Amino acid sequence: VRSSVTVPGVIGVIDSLQVKRKTVDEHGVSHIQKITVSGAEADQGKGRAGREQAGFYIPISFSNEYSQITNRASESYWPVPAIKREASSSVVLQVAGADLDIRTLAMLDKPSEEKVSVAITRLQNLGALDEKGAITELGKQLVEFQIEPERAIVLLEAEKRGVLPEAMISMAVLENEGISFVPPKSAKNIIVSDEVINNIQEKDPYNQGT
């Protein structure tokens, strides 16, 4: 957990230089992924130690990673704004919910035109925006959720079908990284021993599959 709050009694900080943050994959889907912090965030972490007395700061890094990210002349020193790092669907929908158009809205850090265009198209395909980019009644429902509109609409549909608990679990799983495992090409066969299967079934009697 990274914090800018000074905790009384802390004299030392051991920093992994890692943080879990929402990012977007190549398909435009948001996931919470572990990434390296920026140099500014590392410097802020250093400031949590020794606030009340002499202290120490130990960054855990490989090779010269720490010196690279803390170089103020490097692009990696400053963190990427969330609006540029995350999917734009939620932001576009929230702006539309305020009867504004993100394409003409003045912003300090504005996502690229291509990213905005993709978000608008996706929201229109969901039925959250009309052909002019104005928010629809469905969009007003989706904007109430604190998740991506694509996942919010799944929950709405799941409630209608009576499978909301299962859908909530699925959406929570999709938020995390590394939920799938692709075996190497050299592994022609994957063998699961009977002992492993029996252990799984003992812990979860409802799981009878392999």
C-alpha positions in Angstrom: 0.0 0.0 0.0 1.4 3.4 -1.0 0.4 6.4 1.0 1.3 10.1 1.4 0.2 10.0 5.0 2.9 10.1 7.7 2.4 7.2 10.1 3.8 7.9 13.6 6.6 5.7 14.8 7.8 4.6 11.3 11.5 5.0 11.0 12.2 2.7 8.0 10.6 1.9 4.7 11.4 -1.1 2.6 10.0 -0.3 -0.9 9.2 -3.1 -3.4 8.8 -0.3 -6.0 5.7 -2.2 -7.2 2.0 -1.2 -7.1 -1.2 -2.7 -8.4 -2.9 -0.3 -10.7 -5.7 -0.4 -13.3 -4.3 -0.7 -16.8 -5.7 -1.5 -20.3 -4.7 -4.5 -22.3 -4.4 -4.7 -26.1 -8.2 -5.5 -26.4 -9.1 -2.3 -24.5 -10.1 -4.3 -21.4 -9.2 -3.0 -17.9 -7.3 -5.1 -15.4 -5.6 -4.5 -12.1 -2.0 -5.2 -12.9 1.3 -5.0 -10.9 3.6 -2.4 -12.3 6.7 -0.5 -11.3 6.1 2.8 -9.7 7.4 6.1 -11.1 10.4 7.9 -9.7 8.2 10.5 -8.1 6.2 7.8 -6.3 9.5 6.2 -5.1 10.7 9.6 -3.8 7.4 10.0 -2.0 7.8 6.6 -0.4 11.2 7.6 0.8 9.6 10.6 2.5 7.5 8.3 4.7 10.6 7.3 6.7 12.4 9.6 9.1 9.7 12.2 9.5 9.9 12.2 13.3 13.5 11.0 13.7 16.4 9.6 11.8 15.3 6.8 9.5 16.2 4.6 6.5 14.8 3.8 3.1 15.7 0.6 1.2 14.4 0.2 -2.4 14.2 -3.4 -3.7 15.2 -3.3 -7.4 17.0 -5.3 -10.0 20.2 -4.0 -11.6 20.0 -0.2 -12.0 16.1 0.0 -12.0 16.0 2.4 -9.1 18.5 4.8 -10.5 16.7 4.8 -13.8 13.2 5.6 -12.5 14.4 8.2 -10.1 16.3 10.1 -12.8 14.3 13.3 -13.1 15.3 13.6 -16.8 13.7 10.3 -17.5 10.1 9.9 -18.8 9.5 7.3 -16.2 10.0 9.8 -13.3 6.5 11.1 -13.5 3.5 8.7 -13.2 1.2 8.4 -16.3 -2.2 10.1 -15.5 -5.0 7.6 -14.9 -7.1 9.1 -17.7 -4.3 8.2 -20.2 -3.6 4.9 -18.7 -7.0 3.4 -18.1 -9.9 2.7 -20.5 -11.8 5.8 -21.5 -15.3 4.3 -21.6 -16.2 5.3 -18.0 -14.9 8.8 -18.4 -16.7 9.4 -21.7 -19.9 8.1 -20.2 -19.6 10.3 -17.1 -18.9 13.3 -19.2 -22.0 12.5 -21.3 -24.0 12.1 -18.1 -23.2 15.7 -17.4 -24.6 16.7 -20.8 -21.1 17.5 -22.1 -19.1 16.2 -25.0 -15.6 14.9 -24.2 -14.4 15.7 -27.7 -14.8 19.5 -27.0 -14.3 19.4 -23.2 -11.1 21.3 -22.0 -9.0 18.9 -19.9 -5.5 19.1 -18.3 -4.6 15.6 -19.5 -6.8 14.6 -22.4 -6.9 11.1 -23.9 -6.0 10.7 -27.5 -8.7 11.3 -30.2 -8.3 7.7 -31.3 -8.9 6.4 -27.7 -12.0 8.7 -27.3 -13.4 7.6 -30.6 -13.0 3.9 -29.7 -14.7 4.5 -26.3 -17.6 6.3 -28.0 -18.1 3.5 -30.5 -18.1 0.9 -27.8 -20.6 2.8 -25.7 -22.8 3.2 -28.7 -22.6 -0.5 -29.4 -23.7 -1.1 -25.8 -26.6 1.3 -26.2 -25.2 3.6 -23.5 -24.9 6.5 -26.1 -27.0 7.4 -29.0 -25.8 8.1 -32.6 -25.1 11.7 -31.6 -23.0 10.7 -28.5 -25.7 11.7 -26.0 -26.3 9.5 -23.0 -29.3 7.1 -23.1 -31.5 5.8 -20.3 -29.4 2.6 -20.2 -26.3 4.8 -20.0 -27.7 6.6 -17.0 -28.0 3.3 -15.3 -24.5 2.2 -16.2 -22.9 5.4 -15.0 -24.1 4.7 -11.5 -21.7 1.7 -11.3 -18.1 2.3 -10.3 -16.8 -0.2 -12.9 -16.4 -0.3 -16.6 -19.7 0.1 -18.5 -19.0 -3.2 -20.4 -19.0 -5.0 -17.0 -21.8 -3.0 -15.6 -24.2 -4.1 -18.3 -23.3 -7.7 -17.6 -24.4 -7.2 -14.0 -27.7 -5.6 -15.1 -28.4 -8.5 -17.5 -27.4 -11.0 -14.9 -29.8 -9.6 -12.4 -32.6 -10.0 -14.9 -31.6 -13.6 -15.4 -31.2 -14.4 -11.7 -27.5 -15.1 -11.9 -26.2 -12.0 -10.3 -23.9 -13.7 -7.7 -22.2 -15.8 -10.3 -21.8 -12.7 -12.6 -20.3 -10.7 -9.7 -17.6 -13.4 -9.1 -16.8 -13.5 -12.8 -16.4 -9.7 -13.0 -14.2 -9.7 -9.9 -12.0 -12.4 -11.5 -11.7 -10.4 -14.7 -10.4 -7.4 -12.7 -7.2 -9.3 -11.8 -4.2 -10.2 -13.8 -2.9 -13.7 -14.6 -6.2 -15.6 -14.4 -5.2 -18.0 -17.2 -2.3 -20.2 -17.8 -1.0 -21.1 -21.2 1.3 -24.1 -21.1 4.6 -23.9 -23.1 4.5 -25.4 -26.6 6.9 -28.1 -25.5 4.3 -29.4 -23.1 2.4 -31.9 -25.2 0.4 -33.4 -22.4 -0.6 -32.1 -19.0 -1.1 -34.8 -16.4 -3.0 -34.2 -13.2 -2.5 -36.9 -10.6 -5.3 -38.6 -8.8 -3.9 -37.3 -5.5 -4.3 -33.7 -6.7 -7.8 -34.3 -7.9 -8.8 -36.0 -4.6 -7.4 -33.1 -2.6 -9.4 -30.6 -4.6 -12.6 -32.6 -4.2 -12.0 -33.0 -0.4 -11.7 -29.2 0.0 -14.6 -28.5 -2.4 -17.1 -31.4 -2.7 -19.0 -29.4 -5.3 -16.0 -29.5 -7.6 -16.1 -32.9 -9.2 -14.3 -32.1 -12.4 -10.7 -32.4 -13.4 
